[in-house]
């Protein structure tokens, strides 16, 4: 469905899908590189492994953030607020 301003739910859904795919691919590459460097005995392996885990955790956070924007832009304030609450819970749990 298109809303005024050219916002397409289908295109937005594909953007969210690509964001999730890119996040998982980045996390996989970082973990794989960290694992490979770990086998080689490099001290940088731990940092790459940690970066891969962080990328994997931030992937759904990015998705929920995009959903907040998408719901608000699509004129669904209740779902935007619910997504914002989920986003805040994710961020608070990441800090604890």
C-alpha positions in Angstrom: 0.0 0.0 0.0 1.3 3.4 -0.9 0.6 6.3 1.4 1.0 10.0 0.5 4.6 10.9 0.1 5.5 7.7 -1.8 6.0 5.4 1.2 5.6 1.8 0.1 5.2 -0.9 2.7 6.6 -3.5 0.2 9.8 -1.5 -0.4 10.2 -0.8 3.3 9.8 -4.5 4.0 12.5 -5.3 1.5 14.7 -2.7 3.1 14.2 -4.3 6.6 14.9 -7.7 5.0 18.2 -6.5 3.5 19.2 -4.9 6.8 18.7 -8.1 8.6 20.6 -10.0 5.9 23.5 -7.5 6.0 23.7 -7.6 9.8 23.9 -11.4 9.9 26.4 -11.5 7.1 28.6 -8.9 8.8 28.4 -10.8 12.1 29.3 -14.1 10.3 32.2 -12.6 8.5 33.6 -11.0 11.7 33.2 -14.2 13.7 34.8 -16.2 10.9 37.7 -13.8 10.6 38.1 -13.8 14.4 38.1 -17.6 14.5 40.6 -17.8 11.7 42.9 -15.3 13.4 42.5 -17.2 16.7 43.7 -20.4 15.0 46.7 -18.4 13.7 47.4 -17.1 17.2 46.7 -13.5 16.5 45.8 -11.3 19.5 43.2 -9.4 17.4 41.0 -12.5 17.3 39.2 -11.7 20.5 38.3 -8.2 19.2 36.9 -9.5 16.0 34.9 -12.2 17.7 33.5 -9.6 20.1 32.6 -7.3 17.1 30.8 -10.1 15.5 28.7 -10.8 18.6 27.9 -7.1 18.9 26.9 -6.9 15.2 24.6 -9.9 15.7 23.0 -8.3 18.8 22.5 -4.9 17.0 20.8 -6.4 14.0 17.4 -6.9 15.6 17.8 -3.5 17.4 18.2 -1.9 13.9 15.1 -3.7 12.7 13.0 -2.5 15.6 14.3 1.0 15.1 13.3 0.9 11.5 9.8 -0.5 12.4 9.3 2.5 14.7 9.9 4.8 11.8 7.9 2.7 9.4 4.8 2.5 11.6 5.0 6.2 12.4 5.3 7.1 8.7 2.5 4.8 7.8 0.1 6.4 10.2 0.0 3.7 12.9 1.0 5.4 16.1 0.0 2.6 18.4 2.3 0.1 16.7 5.0 2.8 16.5 4.7 3.3 20.3 4.8 -0.4 21.0 7.9 -0.8 18.8 9.5 2.1 20.6 8.9 0.4 23.9 10.5 -2.7 22.6 13.4 -0.7 21.3 13.9 0.9 24.7 13.7 -2.4 26.4 16.4 -3.8 24.1 18.7 -0.9 24.7 18.2 -1.0 28.5 18.9 -4.8 28.5 22.0 -4.3 26.4 23.3 -1.7 29.0 22.7 -4.1 31.9 
